[in-house]
């Protein structure tokens, strides 16, 4: 276990960092990697549940509905409830409802479409086009269809704008590349729903019911997880699994606040510092 900013474990409280009373945890690269649990991840979640430490899973995945995520995590042995999952597609559906939107076009793959069952899905002048990671389904024709819909008046709602993600066979381009291409071609900006959106974190904070300074975000993405959470006033913990690369951190970086080898180290680290 290692801590940044020259802090030793015994000096965490002396550095005036508030006690951590709850956690937001990324899924891909933190709990699982290519459909397999990261060693020790289930034990870490068991620890949080046993000690009654509040936690939520915050994910930018755009290919799965909350129901699908819940089912898969349950099959892997993670003791969670559906209410503990806060995903970008779910957040997008809530946001669209709050804006009174009725018609949308979905540019994504997988079963995330289930989150949008209350909307009219159409290619005939939709109010918004919801953009996610389409992976191997990306073609010139469907990208050009999205381009034409936007040029025809549809607004862009990006579920996230991550540059890349970690697969079992290596790094893979994420939805950010698609969003950037459409922004460049249309000269229009997308509204981004998922991490690192401040609204995304603030909504999750309200659900958690704790002050942001008492919540720590655990993630493997410096932009979406760590910097986004810090802007929302939270403490941050990076794990050296998934796509995180310590060697790419600026030498005098103030973030993350803490660095763990893996979420498997969380129980021991938390007991030593906060119990």
Order of alpha helices (4+ residues) and beta strands (2+ residues): beta-beta-beta-beta-alpha-beta-alpha-beta-alpha-beta-beta-beta-alpha-beta-beta-beta-alpha-beta-alpha-beta-alpha-beta-beta-alpha
